[in-house]
Amino acid sequence: MNSVRNTIELKDVISGANVHHNLSVPQLVEKTLSREEAVLSSTGAIRATTGKYTGRSPKDKYIVEEASTKDKIDWGSVNQPISSEVFNSLYQKVLNYLSSKDEIFRFQGFAGADTKYRLPIQVINEYAWHNLFVHQLFIRPTDEELQSHTPEFTVITAPNFKADPAVDGVKSETFIIISFEQKTVLIGGTEYAGEMKKSIFSIMNYLLPEKNVLPMHCSANIGQEGDVALFFGLSGTGKTTLSADPNRRLIGDDEHGWSNNGVFNIEGGCYAKCINLSQEKEPQIWDAIRFGTVLENVVLDDATRVADYDDSSLTENTRAAYPIHAIDNIVTPSIGGHPNTIIFLTADASGVLPPVSRLTKEQAMYHFISGYTSKVAGTERGITEPQPAFSTCFGSPFLPRPARVYAEMLGEKIDQYNAHVFLVNTGWTGGEYGVGKRMNLSYTRAMVRAALEGDLDNVETVTDPIFGLQIPLHCPGVPDEVLQPKKTWADGAAYEKKALELAQAFNENFKQFGDVSDEIKNAGPLVK
């Protein structure tokens, strides 16, 4: 079924009569519904389900091993090599497959709000709802920009095209393959829309460092005085909640570049988690879910089509994709100056990391590379007890280059622009998970506010004897005894045992980064 019938070129596919170019949101919603790809929710958003693939498929993601790039890629389990022959064969099969369809959809746009560094892209979709997704997630061109738009990278998606591992040289029916020489991403066998978003992010993570731009998996906002803050953090650390501040305008919620001009959003939209979403806790996301928004794997009432955001029967990874202008409190365009404050968020279930600590440049690079948080019961199948989780640079699945490239760029920019860096623990206090309690959100907000307003820059600190972190002795709005974790534990010996366990986990994880400098290696826990 998947054999190549004839050689075909992309230009022939996208010039066919069956191709819809740059349809508007209402047109794409109409197409989505008429093709029965999704249903309408009570708020006017469309809801699609993605079958058995409700998240990314990291084991099915590859980068083509090519002469011009192979020495720059950090090959391994994240960046799996694949041959040009395998890519070219699948490429032809997918083009033949799409050319036989009654309808396919093309979007032209950009990644990168700063016009100096933006990447012109096009996305070719089998599904109308996928095309609506990219229309909302990436930067939409003006009519004038569209006239001269020349894509530098192409994403091609064919969810219903299934690879044959025995014939096609891949591991399963699903494949996500990036070719930097052919400037193409090929996606097949999965309906999960997030693969398109993260493929473009992976491409930007490869391209931007060559322009002296640091790509970052973080949110960014700007204060009333023009001060910029970055928030790094893995799922469950509170990144979305803490960066959504009514007194600060949002630059972007997930992917940014830091150039010599300042910070810019890579995307034109938001891809927000919806599980347990409530109007009270996250009003910006709640209000953004309206006509034009794409809901992914959210359960709806059959009759009323009202969303049940607490229902995880399809997946915990329910999502909403909407354009950034669906949020009122934003910066337009999505650009800011150089960051004054950088905040690394972690949800430490062992309850031993300080709720806030000030980092040196070297410590910032160490914790950036480590990307630590805890996975707790319920976040993934099979997890019954909290486990340390490390994601390099807070985005390891999307980093084609070695970690030290990104860490060294971060260190240089911290130095150059005098950014202040803080580690904020939104996890447990007074004991580990099951014994202590989650850090009071009002305290965390007070710590973040103090960091942003400079109240912690010159405050007296004490050095944590195990982790070497500088712990402020005072923070406005937070009781002093909360700031030093050992003092919140009833059993000091139990605290030290758990702290040493976490220090050892940091040390073990960092052994994989043998190519970083001794200054960075020595900025980790004092107990080796």
C-alpha positions in Angstrom: 0.0 0.0 0.0 2.9 2.4 0.8 5.0 1.7 -2.2 6.2 4.6 -4.3 4.1 5.0 -7.5 5.9 7.8 -9.1 8.4 10.6 -8.4 6.6 13.7 -7.4 7.8 17.1 -6.2 6.3 19.2 -3.5 5.6 22.1 -5.8 3.4 19.8 -7.9 1.5 18.8 -4.7 0.8 22.3 -3.5 -0.2 23.6 -6.9 -2.9 21.0 -7.3 -6.6 21.9 -7.6 -7.3 20.0 -4.3 -5.2 22.4 -2.2 -6.8 25.1 0.0 -4.3 27.9 0.6 -4.3 30.0 3.8 -8.0 29.6 4.6 -9.5 31.9 7.3 -10.5 30.7 10.7 -14.2 30.5 9.8 -13.4 28.7 6.6 -11.3 26.2 8.4 -13.9 25.6 11.1 -16.5 25.0 8.4 -14.2 22.5 6.7 -13.4 20.8 9.9 -17.0 20.3 10.8 -18.2 19.4 7.3 -15.4 16.8 7.0 -16.5 15.5 10.5 -12.9 15.8 11.8 -14.1 17.4 15.0 -17.3 18.7 16.8 -18.3 22.1 18.0 -18.2 22.8 21.8 -20.6 25.0 23.7 -18.2 28.0 23.6 -17.7 27.8 19.8 -14.3 26.1 20.0 -13.9 22.9 18.0 -13.0 19.7 19.8 -10.9 17.0 18.1 -9.7 13.7 19.4 -6.4 12.1 18.4 -6.9 8.4 18.9 -4.2 6.4 20.5 -1.6 9.2 20.2 -2.5 11.8 22.8 1.0 13.1 23.2 4.3 13.3 21.5 6.0 10.1 20.2 9.7 10.7 21.2 10.8 7.2 20.2 9.6 7.9 16.7 11.4 11.2 16.2 14.5 11.3 14.0 16.9 13.7 12.4 18.4 12.9 9.0 22.2 12.3 9.3 23.6 14.8 6.7 27.1 16.0 6.0 26.4 19.6 6.8 24.9 19.0 10.2 26.0 15.6 11.6 28.9 17.1 13.6 26.6 19.7 15.3 23.9 17.3 16.5 23.9 15.7 19.9 23.1 12.3 18.7 21.4 9.8 21.1 18.1 8.6 22.3 16.6 12.1 21.9 18.1 13.0 18.5 18.0 9.6 16.7 19.8 9.5 13.4 18.2 8.2 10.2 19.5 8.0 6.7 18.7 10.2 3.7 17.5 7.1 1.8 14.9 6.3 4.4 13.7 10.0 4.5 13.6 10.3 0.7 11.6 7.1 0.3 9.0 8.1 2.9 8.9 11.7 1.5 7.9 10.4 -1.9 5.3 8.0 -0.4 3.7 10.8 1.6 3.6 13.2 -1.3 2.0 10.5 -3.5 -0.5 9.9 -0.7 -1.4 13.5 -0.2 -1.7 14.2 -4.0 -4.4 11.5 -4.1 -6.6 13.3 -1.5 -9.7 15.2 -2.4 -8.6 18.1 -0.2 -5.4 19.2 1.5 -4.6 22.4 3.3 -1.6 24.8 3.2 -0.7 27.4 5.8 2.1 30.0 5.2 3.4 32.0 8.1 6.4 32.6 10.4 8.1 31.4 13.5 9.7 34.3 15.4 8.1 37.7 16.3 11.4 39.6 15.7 11.5 40.1 11.9 15.3 40.0 11.9 15.3 36.4 13.1 11.9 35.0 12.0 11.7 31.9 9.9 9.2 31.8 7.0 7.4 28.4 7.1 4.7 26.5 5.4 2.6 23.6 6.7 0.9 21.1 4.5 -1.9 19.2 6.2 -4.2 16.3 5.5 -6.6 17.5 8.2 -8.4 20.9 8.2 -8.3 21.0 12.0 -4.5 20.6 11.9 -4.3 23.5 9.6 -6.5 25.5 11.9 -4.1 24.5 14.8 -1.0 25.9 13.0 -2.9 29.0 11.9 -3.5 29.7 15.5 -0.2 28.6 16.9 2.2 30.3 14.5 2.6 33.9 13.3 0.1 34.8 10.6 1.4 37.0 7.8 -0.3 40.2 6.6 -1.7 40.2 3.1 1.3 42.1 2.0 3.7 39.7 3.6 1.9 36.8 2.1 2.5 38.2 -1.4 6.3 37.8 -1.0 6.3 34.9 1.4 9.0 32.3 0.5 9.1 29.4 3.0 12.5 28.3 4.3 11.1 25.3 6.1 8.1 23.0 5.3 6.2 20.8 7.6 4.2 18.0 5.9 1.7 16.0 8.0 -0.2 12.9 6.9 -1.8 11.4 10.0 -3.5 8.5 8.2 -0.4 7.5 6.3 1.1 4.6 8.3 4.6 3.5 7.8 5.6 -0.1 7.5 8.6 -0.6 9.8 9.7 -3.8 7.9 9.9 -1.8 4.7 10.3 1.9 5.6 13.3 1.7 8.0 11.5 3.2 11.1 10.4 1.7 14.4 6.6 1.9 14.1 3.8 3.2 12.0 4.6 6.7 13.3 7.4 9.0 12.2 8.6 12.6 12.8 11.7 13.3 10.7 13.6 16.5 10.4 15.9 17.1 7.4 18.0 20.2 7.9 19.4 20.0 4.4 16.1 19.5 2.7 14.5 22.0 5.1 11.5 19.7 5.7 9.7 18.0 8.5 7.8 14.8 7.7 5.1 13.7 10.1 3.0 10.6 9.6 1.0 8.0 11.6 -0.1 10.4 14.4 -2.9 12.8 14.8 -1.4 14.6 17.8 -1.1 18.2 16.7 1.7 19.1 19.1 4.2 17.3 16.9 4.0 20.2 14.4 4.6 22.9 17.1 7.5 21.1 18.7 9.1 20.3 15.3 9.3 24.0 14.5 10.7 24.6 18.0 13.4 22.0 17.4 14.3 23.6 14.1 14.6 27.1 15.8 16.7 25.5 18.6 19.1 24.4 15.9 19.1 27.5 13.7 19.1 30.4 16.2 22.4 29.7 18.0 24.2 30.3 14.7 22.7 33.8 14.8 23.8 34.3 18.4 20.2 34.0 19.6 19.5 31.7 22.6 16.3 29.7 22.0 14.4 29.0 25.2 11.6 26.8 26.4 10.1 29.4 28.8 7.3 32.0 29.3 8.1 35.7 29.3 6.3 38.8 30.5 7.0 42.5 30.9 6.2 44.9 33.8 4.8 48.4 33.8 8.3 49.8 33.9 9.4 47.8 30.9 11.3 45.2 32.9 11.3 41.7 31.4 11.1 38.4 33.2 11.6 34.8 32.0 10.0 31.8 33.7 11.5 28.3 33.0 9.8 25.2 34.4 8.6 21.8 33.5 4.9 20.6 33.7 3.4 21.1 37.1 5.8 23.7 38.4 3.3 26.6 38.0 4.9 28.3 35.0 1.6 29.3 33.4 0.0 30.4 36.6 2.9 32.5 37.8 3.7 34.2 34.5 0.0 35.2 34.1 0.2 38.3 36.2 -2.5 41.0 35.9 0.1 43.7 36.5 2.4 42.4 33.8 1.8 41.9 30.1 2.5 38.5 28.4 5.1 38.3 25.7 4.6 34.6 25.2 3.8 31.5 27.2 6.2 28.8 25.9 9.0 29.4 23.4 11.3 32.4 23.0 14.5 33.7 21.6 17.0 36.0 23.3 18.9 38.1 20.8 21.1 41.1 21.1 17.9 43.1 20.7 16.1 41.4 23.6 13.5 38.7 23.9 10.9 37.7 21.3 8.2 35.1 21.1 8.8 32.3 18.6 5.0 31.6 18.3 1.9 33.5 17.6 -0.3 31.5 19.9 -0.7 29.4 23.0 -1.0 25.6 23.5 -2.3 25.5 27.0 -3.0 22.4 29.2 -6.6 22.1 30.1 -6.7 19.3 32.7 -8.6 20.6 35.8 -8.9 24.0 34.2 -11.2 26.4 36.1 -12.3 30.0 35.5 -11.2 30.9 39.0 -7.6 29.6 38.8 -6.7 30.4 35.1 -9.2 33.0 33.8 -7.0 33.9 30.8 -7.1 30.4 29.4 -10.7 29.9 30.3 -11.8 33.0 28.4 -9.6 32.2 25.4 -11.5 29.0 24.7 -14.0 30.4 22.2 -14.6 30.4 18.4 -11.5 29.5 16.5 -9.8 27.7 19.5 -8.9 24.1 19.0 -9.6 21.8 21.9 -7.6 18.5 21.8 -8.9 15.4 23.6 -11.1 17.4 26.0 -14.2 15.4 27.0 -17.6 17.1 26.1 -21.1 16.3 27.3 -22.8 14.5 24.4 -25.9 16.7 24.5 -24.8 20.2 25.7 -21.2 20.0 24.3 -20.0 21.6 27.6 -16.4 20.7 28.3 -15.5 18.7 31.4 -12.0 19.8 32.1 -11.7 17.4 35.1 -12.3 14.3 32.9 -9.0 12.7 32.0 -10.5 9.5 30.5 -9.0 10.3 27.1 -5.7 11.7 28.5 -4.2 13.9 31.2 -2.7 15.8 28.3 -5.8 17.8 27.2 -5.0 21.0 25.4 -6.3 24.2 24.0 -4.7 26.0 21.0 -5.6 29.7 20.5 -3.9 32.8 19.1 -2.1 35.0 21.6 -4.5 37.9 20.9 -7.2 35.8 22.6 -5.6 37.0 25.8 -6.1 40.7 26.6 -3.0 41.5 28.6 -0.3 41.0 26.0 2.5 42.8 24.3 2.1 43.5 20.6 4.2 42.6 18.8 5.5 39.8 21.1 8.9 41.4 21.8 10.6 42.8 24.9 13.9 44.1 26.1 16.7 42.1 27.8 15.5 40.1 30.8 16.1 41.7 34.2 15.0 38.6 36.1 15.1 34.9 35.3 13.2 32.4 37.4 13.7 28.7 37.3 10.6 26.9 38.7 10.8 23.5 40.3 8.2 21.4 42.2 10.4 19.5 44.6 8.4 16.6 46.1 11.2 15.8 48.5 10.6 19.1 50.2 14.3 20.0 50.7 15.0 22.7 48.2 14.6 26.3 49.5 11.3 28.0 48.4 13.5 30.8 46.8 17.2 31.1 46.4 19.5 33.4 44.5 21.9 31.8 41.9 25.3 32.8 40.7 25.9 32.7 36.9 27.6 29.3 37.3 24.7 27.9 39.4 22.2 29.3 36.9 24.0 27.3 34.1 24.1 24.2 36.3 20.4 24.3 37.1 19.5 25.3 33.5 21.3 22.2 32.3 19.8 20.0 35.0 16.2 21.2 34.5 14.9 19.5 37.7 11.4 18.9 39.0 9.5 15.9 40.5 7.0 13.7 38.9 4.3 12.8 41.3 1.6 10.1 41.4 -1.0 10.6 38.7 1.1 12.6 36.2 2.1 9.5 34.3 1.1 5.9 34.2 3.1 3.7 36.5 4.3 6.5 38.8 3.1 5.7 42.3 5.7 7.6 44.3 7.4 10.9 43.5 10.5 10.6 41.3 13.2 13.2 40.4 12.8 14.3 36.8 15.5 16.1 34.8 14.9 17.7 31.4 18.0 19.3 30.0 17.6 23.1 29.6 13.9 22.6 30.6 13.3 21.2 27.1 15.5 18.2 26.3 13.2 16.6 23.7 13.6 19.6 21.5 17.4 20.4 21.6 19.3 19.2 18.6 22.7 20.6 19.8 24.7 19.6 22.9 23.4 21.1 26.2 26.6 23.1 26.8 25.9 25.2 23.7 22.7 26.5 25.2 24.1 26.8 28.7 27.2 28.8 27.6 25.0 31.2 25.7 22.8 31.6 28.8 25.9 32.4 30.9 27.2 34.9 28.4 23.8 36.7 28.2 23.5 36.8 32.0 26.9 38.4 32.2 26.3 40.8 29.3 22.9 42.0 30.4 23.3 41.7 34.2 20.2 39.4 34.7 19.4 38.2 38.2 18.5 34.5 38.4 16.4 32.8 41.1 15.4 29.2 41.8 11.9 29.0 43.1 10.5 25.8 44.6 6.7 25.5 44.2 6.8 22.0 45.6 6.6 20.7 49.2 7.5 22.2 52.5 7.6 20.8 56.1 8.3 17.3 54.8 8.4 15.3 51.6 5.3 14.5 49.5 2.8 12.7 51.7 4.2 14.2 54.9 4.5 18.0 54.2 2.2 20.2 52.2 2.4 22.1 48.9 4.0 25.5 49.2 1.3 28.2 49.8 0.6 29.8 46.4 0.4 33.3 48.1 3.9 32.8 49.5 5.2 31.7 46.1 3.6 34.8 44.4 5.2 37.0 47.1 8.6 35.5 46.4 8.3 35.9 42.6 7.1 39.5 43.1 10.0 40.2 45.4 12.4 38.8 42.8 10.9 40.8 40.0 10.9 44.0 42.0 14.5 43.7 43.2 13.7 43.1 46.8 16.0 40.0 46.9 19.0 41.5 45.1 20.8 42.7 48.2 19.1 41.0 51.1 21.2 39.0 53.6 21.5 35.3 52.7 22.7 32.1 54.2 24.3 29.3 52.2 22.6 26.0 52.1 25.2 23.5 53.3 24.1 20.7 51.0 23.0 22.5 47.8 25.2 25.6 48.0 22.3 27.9 47.3 22.0 31.4 48.6 18.8 31.5 50.7 17.4 35.0 51.6 16.8 35.4 55.3 13.9 37.7 54.6 11.3 38.1 51.9 8.3 40.5 52.0 5.1 38.7 52.5 6.7 35.4 53.6 7.4 34.2 57.2 11.1 33.9 57.8 10.9 30.3 59.0 9.4 29.2 55.7 12.5 30.3 53.8 14.8 27.7 55.2 13.4 24.2 54.5 15.2 22.4 57.3 13.5 24.6 59.9 10.1 23.6 58.5 10.7 19.8 59.1 9.8 18.3 62.4 12.7 15.7 62.0 16.0 17.3 61.1 17.7 13.9 60.5 14.9 12.9 58.1 15.4 16.3 56.3 19.2 15.7 55.9 18.7 12.1 54.6 16.2 13.3 52.0 18.3 16.3 51.0 21.4 14.0 50.5 19.3 11.7 48.3 18.3 14.6 46.1 21.9 15.9 45.9 23.0 12.4 44.8 20.3 12.4 42.1 21.6 15.8 40.8 25.1 14.5 40.8 24.2 11.3 39.0 22.2 13.1 36.3 25.0 15.6 35.7 27.6 12.9 34.9 26.2 12.8 31.3 27.5 16.3 30.7 31.2 15.6 30.7 31.9 18.3 28.1 30.9 21.3 30.3 33.4 23.4 32.2 34.6 22.6 35.8 33.0 25.9 36.9 29.6 24.7 35.9 30.1 21.2 37.3 31.2 22.6 40.7 28.2 24.8 40.9 26.0 21.9 41.9 25.4 20.4 45.3 28.3 20.8 47.7 28.0 17.2 48.7 29.4 15.1 45.8 
